[in-house]
Amino acid sequence: MSTRKVVLAALKVSAVAVSALLSTSLLFTPISNAEPVNDFYDAIPGDVGDPGSVIRTEPLPLAGAVGGVPGVGTRIVYSSTDTHGSNVAVSGSYLEPAAPWSGAGPRPTVVIGPGTQGQGDQCAPSRMFPTAGQLRLAEPGNPSNYGAGVDSVGVNYESAFAFAFLAQGVRVFVTDYIGLGTPGIHTYVNRAEEAHAMLDGARAARALAKAGEDDPIALWGHSQGGGATAAATELAPEYAPELNLVGSYASAPPADLASVLRHIDGTGLMAAIGYTINGVLDRYPAAREPIESRLNDYGRSVLADVAGQCLIDSRTKYGKQSTASWTTDGRPLADVVESVPEIQQVIEEQRIGRRTPASPILVNGALNDDFIPYEQTRRLVQDWCARGAEATLFTDTLPAVNPGSGNNHLAPAVADFGVGLQYVLDRFNGKPLVGACNA
């Protein structure tokens, strides 16, 4: 299949997926809370080995493809490390393409970092590949915003992008990230943990494929996935130097959380601030008291609620609220972060751009992105270029539509997918870089 046809197919499916984020009109497979717990995702400490080692696998049916099943799926739990260096288990999806690889050299692998899915385990992409989406049914007597006893809606909108790569004969690995699917809190936008999950996912994929050490690998992601890709690319030389990482595509990466925090407050994605705080409270004990003492009862109830939600749940219930309603003094959290050193230190620790990628990377930023400010994306590329990296900035100029809704954040993921796909394929095929600094 030609690249153009693949891109058009991906755009068609992705448009449906993006629409699903803004409504709940799609049909999903019901998942009852009363069903037996699937212990596939559980891992005892003795199961967790060296980073990237495979703990367990099981067959993973694939749904939602255009033109038939594009390959064979395997659900996987693998080993990684958290921000403090402790071994942890992570889940993900390994997809082996049915199509042949017709490019240069051995068959390559792309590791996808998903965009924001939510913080509940039911939101993990590996749980949704069989159906493309799902509903979690509420317990009897538990009020629901969705009616009919439904309390959670998830959409695996990364599947369209994954299938487009499969159609090109490229292996795909989609990480769930630490704590999304597996036990424990999902440490949303934690720079080190997302980077580890992606790089160890590449190691696990190589083991499952029985690939050679020189087989090429690329990283890809939008939004949360763009941040994970950017963090993994700059951390790879020290964390996983043995990987043959030939290129990365980071779209709308949240590289500067302080900037993003102020930008998304009051938008449709504001509940993601709650995901972030929940992860910080779990991983950074020194920041717990300074944060919790500044939250009012409503703020604490929101954090507890979003910890079990998928993105559509959070958008529906808390979208376009202000975090000023969460704090004891009525200030938005961005102001609180700036005034409390213990919190500011944690946020600064997540900053991307302070290490030097050893492989090329294309960064996509949209001028009118209503979730990820363009200026911090441009600065990320400037920081890398100053360090000697081979980085390229692609600027999306789509006009703003209904600012604050997320349209101007989601549309570039679809409209510019072909740009990212072609960039990755060019790296796999060893083509010269065009427009990169220091190339």
C-alpha positions as CSV (number, residue, x, y, z in Angstrom):
1,M,0.0,0.0,0.0
2,S,1.4,3.5,-0.9
3,T,2.2,5.9,1.8
4,R,-0.4,8.3,0.5
5,K,-3.2,5.6,0.8
6,V,-2.0,4.7,4.3
7,V,-2.1,8.3,5.4
8,L,-5.6,8.8,4.0
9,A,-6.8,5.6,5.7
10,A,-5.2,6.8,9.0
11,L,-6.8,10.2,8.7
12,K,-10.3,8.6,8.1
13,V,-10.0,6.4,11.2
14,S,-8.3,9.1,13.3
15,A,-11.1,11.6,12.5
16,V,-13.6,9.2,14.0
17,A,-11.4,8.6,17.1
18,V,-10.9,12.4,17.6
19,S,-14.6,12.9,17.4
20,A,-15.1,10.2,20.0
21,L,-13.0,12.3,22.4
22,L,-15.5,15.1,22.1
23,S,-18.6,13.0,22.4
24,T,-19.7,9.7,23.7
25,S,-21.7,8.7,20.6
26,L,-19.6,5.6,19.6
27,L,-20.6,2.1,20.5
28,F,-18.3,0.4,23.0
29,T,-17.9,-3.0,24.5
30,P,-19.3,-3.1,28.1
31,I,-16.9,-4.1,30.8
32,S,-18.7,-4.9,34.1
33,N,-17.1,-4.2,37.4
34,A,-18.7,-7.5,38.6
35,E,-16.6,-9.6,36.2
36,P,-13.6,-11.5,37.6
37,V,-10.4,-9.5,37.9
38,N,-8.0,-10.2,35.1
39,D,-4.7,-11.0,36.9
40,F,-2.7,-10.8,33.7
41,Y,-1.6,-7.3,34.6
42,D,-0.5,-8.1,38.2
43,A,3.1,-8.7,38.9
44,I,4.8,-9.7,42.1
45,P,8.3,-8.3,42.8
46,G,9.9,-11.6,41.9
47,D,8.4,-11.4,38.4
48,V,10.2,-8.1,37.6
49,G,13.6,-8.6,36.0
50,D,16.1,-6.4,34.2
51,P,14.6,-3.4,32.4
52,G,13.1,-4.5,29.1
53,S,12.7,-8.1,30.0
54,V,9.4,-9.8,29.2
55,I,7.3,-11.0,32.2
56,R,4.3,-12.5,30.4
57,T,2.4,-12.4,27.2
58,E,-1.0,-13.4,25.9
59,P,-2.8,-13.1,22.5
60,L,-4.3,-9.7,21.7
61,P,-7.1,-9.5,19.2
62,L,-7.1,-6.3,17.0
63,A,-10.2,-4.3,16.1
64,G,-11.0,-1.2,14.1
65,A,-8.6,-1.7,11.2
66,V,-9.3,-0.3,7.7
67,G,-9.2,-3.1,5.1
68,G,-8.8,-6.1,7.3
69,V,-6.6,-7.2,10.2
70,P,-3.2,-5.6,9.7
71,G,-1.2,-8.1,11.8
72,V,-0.9,-10.2,14.9
73,G,-1.2,-8.7,18.4
74,T,0.4,-9.7,21.7
75,R,-0.5,-8.2,25.0
76,I,2.6,-8.0,27.2
77,V,3.8,-7.1,30.7
78,Y,7.5,-6.2,30.8
79,S,10.0,-4.8,33.3
80,S,11.1,-1.2,33.6
81,T,12.2,1.3,36.3
82,D,10.5,4.1,38.1
83,T,11.9,7.6,38.7
84,H,13.8,6.4,41.8
85,G,15.4,3.4,40.0
86,S,13.2,0.7,41.5
87,N,12.1,-2.1,39.2
88,V,8.4,-2.0,38.1
89,A,6.1,-3.9,35.8
90,V,4.6,-2.1,32.7
91,S,2.0,-3.3,30.3
92,G,1.8,-2.8,26.5
93,S,0.9,-4.1,23.1
94,Y,3.3,-5.7,20.6
95,L,1.9,-5.8,17.0
96,E,3.6,-7.8,14.3
97,P,2.6,-6.7,10.8
98,A,1.1,-8.9,8.1
99,A,2.6,-6.7,5.4
100,P,6.2,-7.2,4.3
101,W,8.8,-4.6,4.9
102,S,10.0,-3.3,1.5
103,G,12.3,-0.6,2.8
104,A,16.1,-0.6,3.3
105,G,17.6,-3.1,5.8
106,P,15.9,-5.3,8.3
107,R,12.3,-4.8,9.4
108,P,12.1,-1.8,11.8
109,T,10.1,-1.1,14.9
110,V,8.3,2.0,16.0
111,V,7.5,2.5,19.7
112,I,4.3,4.6,20.2
113,G,3.8,6.7,23.4
114,P,0.0,7.2,23.7
115,G,-1.6,10.6,24.1
116,T,-3.6,11.2,27.3
117,Q,-5.9,8.3,28.0
118,G,-6.7,9.0,31.7
119,Q,-5.6,7.6,35.0
120,G,-7.8,4.5,35.5
121,D,-6.4,1.1,34.7
122,Q,-9.4,0.5,32.3
123,C,-8.0,3.3,30.1
124,A,-4.8,1.4,29.1
125,P,-4.6,0.9,25.3
126,S,-3.7,-2.7,25.7
127,R,-7.1,-3.3,27.3
128,M,-8.9,-1.7,24.4
129,F,-7.2,-3.0,21.2
130,P,-9.7,-5.9,21.0
131,T,-12.7,-3.4,20.7
132,A,-11.2,0.0,20.0
133,G,-13.1,1.3,23.0
134,Q,-15.0,0.2,26.1
135,L,-17.5,1.2,28.7
136,R,-17.0,0.3,32.4
137,L,-20.3,-0.3,34.1
138,A,-21.0,1.4,37.4
139,E,-21.7,-0.5,40.5
140,P,-25.4,-0.8,41.5
141,G,-26.5,2.4,43.2
142,N,-23.5,4.4,42.0
143,P,-24.7,7.6,40.2
144,S,-23.4,8.1,36.7
145,N,-23.0,11.1,34.4
146,Y,-23.5,8.9,31.4
147,G,-26.8,7.2,32.4
148,A,-27.6,3.5,32.1
149,G,-25.2,2.8,35.0
150,V,-22.0,3.6,33.0
151,D,-19.2,5.4,34.8
152,S,-16.2,5.2,32.4
153,V,-15.6,5.6,28.7
154,G,-12.3,4.8,26.9
155,V,-11.2,5.2,23.3
156,N,-8.0,3.6,21.9
157,Y,-7.4,6.4,19.4
158,E,-3.7,5.4,18.9
159,S,-4.8,2.2,17.1
160,A,-5.3,4.1,13.7
161,F,-1.7,5.4,13.8
162,A,-0.4,1.9,14.8
163,F,-2.3,0.3,12.0
164,A,-0.9,2.8,9.5
165,F,2.7,1.7,10.5
166,L,1.7,-2.0,10.3
167,A,0.5,-1.4,6.7
168,Q,4.0,-0.2,5.9
169,G,5.5,-3.5,7.3
170,V,6.8,-1.8,10.4
171,R,6.5,-3.6,13.8
172,V,4.7,-1.5,16.4
173,F,5.0,-1.5,20.2
174,V,2.5,0.7,22.2
175,T,3.3,1.2,25.9
176,D,0.6,1.7,28.5
177,Y,3.1,3.6,30.7
178,I,3.8,2.8,34.3
179,G,0.7,2.3,36.4
180,L,-1.8,2.5,33.5
181,G,-3.1,-1.0,33.4
182,T,-0.8,-2.4,36.0
183,P,-1.3,-1.9,39.7
184,G,-0.4,1.5,41.2
185,I,-1.0,5.1,40.2
186,H,-0.3,6.1,36.6
187,T,2.5,8.7,36.9
188,Y,1.1,11.0,34.3
189,V,3.8,13.2,32.4
190,N,6.6,12.0,34.7
191,R,9.5,12.6,32.4
192,A,11.8,9.7,33.6
193,E,9.1,7.1,33.9
194,E,7.5,7.7,30.5
195,A,11.0,7.6,28.9
196,H,11.8,4.4,30.7
197,A,8.5,2.8,29.6
198,M,9.2,3.6,26.0
199,L,12.8,2.6,25.9
200,D,12.2,-0.6,27.8
201,G,9.2,-1.2,25.5
202,A,11.7,-1.1,22.6
203,R,13.9,-3.6,24.4
204,A,10.9,-5.9,25.0
205,A,9.7,-5.6,21.4
206,R,13.2,-6.5,20.2
207,A,13.1,-9.6,22.4
208,L,9.7,-10.7,21.1
209,A,10.6,-10.2,17.5
210,K,14.0,-11.9,18.0
211,A,15.4,-8.9,16.2
212,G,19.1,-8.2,15.8
213,E,20.9,-5.5,17.9
214,D,21.2,-3.3,14.8
215,D,17.6,-3.5,13.7
216,P,16.3,0.1,13.6
217,I,13.9,1.6,16.1
218,A,12.0,4.9,16.0
219,L,9.9,6.6,18.7
220,W,6.5,8.3,18.0
221,G,3.9,10.2,20.0
222,H,1.5,13.1,20.3
223,S,0.6,15.2,23.4
224,Q,1.5,13.0,26.4
225,G,3.0,10.7,23.9
226,G,5.0,13.5,22.4
227,G,6.4,14.4,25.8
228,A,7.3,10.7,26.4
229,T,8.9,10.5,23.0
230,A,10.9,13.6,23.6
231,A,12.0,12.5,27.0
232,A,13.0,9.0,25.8
233,T,14.9,10.4,22.9
234,E,17.1,12.6,25.0
235,L,17.5,9.9,27.8
236,A,18.3,7.1,25.4
237,P,22.1,7.7,25.3
238,E,22.4,7.1,29.0
239,Y,19.5,4.7,29.7
240,A,19.5,2.5,26.6
241,P,22.6,3.2,24.5
242,E,22.5,-0.3,22.9
243,L,19.2,0.5,21.0
244,N,19.7,1.5,17.4
245,L,17.4,4.5,17.7
246,V,17.4,6.2,14.2
247,G,14.8,8.9,14.7
248,S,11.8,10.2,16.6
249,Y,8.6,12.2,16.0
250,A,7.4,14.2,19.0
251,S,4.1,16.0,18.4
252,A,2.8,18.7,20.8
253,P,5.2,17.6,23.6
254,P,4.5,19.0,27.1
255,A,8.2,19.9,27.7
256,D,7.6,22.6,30.3
257,L,4.9,21.6,32.7
258,A,4.8,25.0,34.4
259,S,3.9,26.6,31.1
260,V,1.4,23.8,30.2
261,L,-0.2,24.0,33.6
262,R,-1.1,27.7,33.2
263,H,-2.2,27.1,29.5
264,I,-4.6,24.2,30.1
265,D,-6.3,25.5,33.3
266,G,-9.9,26.3,32.4
267,T,-9.8,24.2,29.2
268,G,-11.3,20.9,28.3
269,L,-8.1,19.2,29.5
270,M,-7.8,20.8,32.9
271,A,-8.5,17.6,34.7
272,A,-5.1,16.3,33.4
273,I,-3.7,18.7,36.1
274,G,-5.3,16.3,38.6
275,Y,-3.6,13.3,36.9
276,T,-0.3,15.1,37.2
277,I,-0.8,16.0,40.9
278,N,-1.8,12.4,41.7
279,G,1.4,11.1,40.2
280,V,3.5,13.7,42.1
281,L,1.9,12.9,45.4
282,D,2.8,9.2,44.9
283,R,6.4,9.6,43.8
284,Y,7.6,12.7,45.7
285,P,6.9,12.5,49.5
286,A,8.5,15.8,50.2
287,A,5.9,17.6,48.0
288,R,2.9,15.8,49.6
289,E,2.3,18.1,52.5
290,P,2.9,21.4,50.6
291,I,0.4,20.3,48.0
292,E,-2.3,18.7,50.2
293,S,-2.3,21.6,52.7
294,R,-3.2,24.0,49.9
295,L,-6.1,21.9,48.5
296,N,-9.6,22.4,49.8
297,D,-12.1,19.5,50.2
298,Y,-13.4,19.9,46.7
299,G,-9.8,19.8,45.3
300,R,-9.1,16.6,47.2
301,S,-12.3,15.0,46.0
302,V,-11.5,15.9,42.3
303,L,-8.0,14.2,42.7
304,A,-9.6,11.1,44.1
305,D,-12.2,11.0,41.3
306,V,-10.0,11.5,38.3
307,A,-7.5,8.9,39.6
308,G,-10.0,6.3,38.3
309,Q,-11.2,8.0,35.2
310,C,-10.5,7.9,31.5
311,L,-10.1,11.2,29.5
312,I,-13.7,11.5,28.3
313,D,-15.0,10.9,31.9
314,S,-12.8,13.8,33.1
315,R,-13.7,16.1,30.2
316,T,-17.4,15.6,30.8
317,K,-17.3,16.1,34.5
318,Y,-14.6,18.7,35.0
319,G,-13.8,20.2,31.6
320,K,-13.3,24.0,31.6
321,Q,-13.3,24.4,35.4
322,S,-10.6,26.4,37.0
323,T,-8.1,25.0,39.5
324,A,-8.8,28.1,41.6
325,S,-11.8,26.1,42.9
326,W,-9.5,23.4,44.2
327,T,-7.3,25.6,46.5
328,T,-7.8,27.0,50.0
329,D,-6.9,30.5,49.0
330,G,-8.7,30.6,45.6
331,R,-5.5,30.9,43.6
332,P,-5.0,28.8,40.5
333,L,-2.5,26.0,40.9
334,A,0.0,27.7,38.5
335,D,0.3,30.5,41.1
336,V,0.7,28.0,43.9
337,V,3.4,26.1,42.1
338,E,5.4,29.3,41.5
339,S,5.2,30.2,45.2
340,V,6.1,26.9,46.8
341,P,9.7,25.7,46.3
342,E,9.0,22.1,47.1
343,I,6.4,21.9,44.4
344,Q,8.3,24.0,41.9
345,Q,11.3,21.7,42.2
346,V,9.3,18.6,41.3
347,I,7.7,20.4,38.3
348,E,11.2,21.6,37.1
349,E,12.5,18.0,37.4
350,Q,10.1,17.1,34.6
351,R,11.5,19.7,32.2
352,I,12.5,18.2,28.9
353,G,15.4,19.8,26.9
354,R,18.2,19.6,29.4
355,R,19.8,16.5,27.8
356,T,21.2,16.0,24.3
357,P,19.5,13.5,21.9
358,A,22.0,11.4,20.0
359,S,19.5,10.6,17.2
360,P,17.4,12.9,14.9
361,I,14.1,14.1,16.1
362,L,11.2,16.0,14.5
363,V,9.1,18.1,16.8
364,N,5.6,19.3,15.8
365,G,4.1,22.4,17.4
366,A,0.8,24.1,16.5
367,L,0.6,27.9,16.6
368,N,-3.0,27.7,17.9
369,D,-2.7,24.6,20.1
370,D,-5.1,25.2,23.0
371,F,-3.5,22.6,25.3
372,I,0.2,22.7,24.6
373,P,1.6,26.3,24.2
374,Y,3.6,26.6,20.9
375,E,6.3,28.8,22.5
376,Q,7.5,26.0,24.9
377,T,7.6,23.6,21.9
378,R,9.7,26.0,19.9
379,R,12.0,26.5,22.9
380,L,12.5,22.7,23.3
381,V,13.9,22.6,19.8
382,Q,16.1,25.6,20.4
383,D,17.5,24.0,23.6
384,W,18.3,20.8,21.8
385,C,19.9,22.7,18.8
386,A,22.1,24.7,21.3
387,R,23.3,21.4,22.7
388,G,24.3,20.0,19.3
389,A,21.3,17.7,18.6
390,E,19.8,17.2,15.2
391,A,16.4,18.5,15.8
392,T,13.8,19.9,13.4
393,L,10.7,22.0,14.2
394,F,7.5,21.6,12.1
395,T,5.0,24.4,12.7
396,D,1.3,23.6,12.2
397,T,-0.6,26.7,11.1
398,L,-4.2,25.4,11.2
399,P,-6.6,28.2,12.2
400,A,-8.1,28.2,15.7
401,V,-11.6,26.6,16.1
402,N,-13.5,26.9,19.4
403,P,-10.4,27.6,21.6
404,G,-10.2,25.6,24.8
405,S,-12.2,22.7,23.5
406,G,-9.1,20.7,22.4
407,N,-9.9,20.9,18.7
408,N,-6.7,22.9,18.1
409,H,-4.7,20.2,19.9
410,L,-6.3,17.2,18.4
411,A,-6.6,18.3,14.8
412,P,-2.8,18.6,14.2
413,A,-2.4,15.0,15.4
414,V,-4.5,13.9,12.5
415,A,-3.6,16.5,9.9
416,D,0.1,16.2,10.4
417,F,0.3,12.4,10.9
418,G,1.6,12.0,7.3
419,V,4.5,14.4,8.2
420,G,5.5,12.2,11.1
421,L,5.0,8.9,9.2
422,Q,7.2,10.1,6.3
423,Y,9.9,11.4,8.6
424,V,10.1,8.0,10.4
425,L,10.1,6.1,7.2
426,D,12.9,8.3,5.8
427,R,15.0,7.6,8.9
428,F,14.4,3.8,8.5
429,N,15.5,4.1,4.9
430,G,18.6,6.1,5.7
431,K,17.6,9.2,3.8
432,P,19.4,12.5,4.5
433,L,18.0,14.9,7.0
434,V,16.3,18.1,5.7
435,G,16.0,21.2,7.7
436,A,17.6,19.9,10.9
437,C,19.9,22.0,13.0
438,N,23.5,20.6,13.3
439,A,22.8,18.1,10.5
